[in-house]
Amino acid sequence: QVQLVESGGGLVQPGGSLRLSCAASGNNLAFSTMGWFRQAPGKERELVAIRGTVGSATYADSVKGRFTISRDNARNMVFLQMDSLKPEDTAVYYCNAVIRTYTTFTYWGQGTQVTVSS
């Protein structure tokens, strides 16, 4: 059983920064990808950023140049550095991890609230 636990959310003023962390625990933690999604009230969950084991990351257009995703494979962690935050970044942020072998296993964290407001 795999568990993902997020931390680092909170209230921040526009233009501020937050750093989200996600720690994975359990067995067989060979994640093909780890990343972040978010869901604002009344909207569907959307991709924020995702990163494989090697190579470059993928970002939503709305966060390019402001957010940075990183992974620590040795500690089974993924981070999201969020700078120049805007009110429209307000959402519940979910950690996501995927294992692809003969089939695909997708795991989600419980979510952490990020509120950008003055």
N, C-alpha and C positions, 0 to 999 in steps of 0.2 A: 504494500500500500504506500502510495506517495502522498505526501502532504506539502503544500506550499503555504508559507506564512509571510504576509506582507507587513511592512512597517514604514513609517516615515511620512504618512499623510498628515494633513492639518490645514489650518487657516493661514493664508499668506496674502499680502497686499499685491495688487498689480505691479508687475515689474520685478517681483521677488523671485526667490529660488526655493526649491525643495528637492530632496533626494529620497527616492523610494528604494527600499530594499526588499528582496524576496529570497527566503531561504527554503531550500527543498530538503526533505528528509524522507527516508524509506529505503527500499531496495531497488537495485538496478537503475540507478540514476544516470543513465546514459542518454541524456536529452539531445534530441536532434536539434531542436530549437527551444529557446526561452525568450519570453517577451512580455509585453504589457499591452493590455487593452483597457478601454475606459467606456463607461456608460453614464451619460448625463440624463437627468429626469426627462421622461417622455421620448427618449431617443434610443436607438438600437446600440448595442455594444459595437465598438469600432476598434480597429487596430491602431495602436500608438507607435510601437516600435517592436522589432523582433530581430533576434540574432541567432545565427547558427553556431556551430562549434568553431568554424573557421570562416574567413571571408568577411565581407562587409555586412552592415546592418541595413534593415529596411525601415523607413520611417513614413508615417502619414505626412502628406504635404503640409498640413496645418501645424506641424511641430518641427519641421526641418529647420536646422540652424538654431533651434532653441533647446531641444531635448537631446540627450546623449544616453544611449544604452550601452551597458558593459556587462560582461560575464566574468565570474571567477569560477572556472570549472573545477578547480581543486576543492573549493568549499561549496560547490553546487548552489551558487548564488547568482542572482541577476539584479542589476541596479538600473535606476532611471534618474539621471540628473536633469532636472527641469529648471531652466532659467528663463528670464523674461516672461514670466507667467502672465496670462491674460484671463479675464473673467470667463471667457468661453472655454478655458481649460478645466473649469469646475466640473467634477464628475467623481464617480467611484472608479478607482483604478484597480484592475485585476491582473495579478501575475498569471502567466500561462506557460506551460511546459509541455512539450510533445516528444514522445518516443516513437520512432518509426522503425519497426522490424518487419516481421511478416504481416503485421497489421499496424494500425496507428492508435496510440493511447494518448489522450489529451487530459491534462490536469489543470485545475483552476484553484487559485487562492480564494480567500473569503472576501477580499476587497478592502481597500482603504480609501477613505474619503479625502479628496483634495478640494478645498474651497478657496477661490481667488476672489477677494472682495476687499474694498476699502472701508 
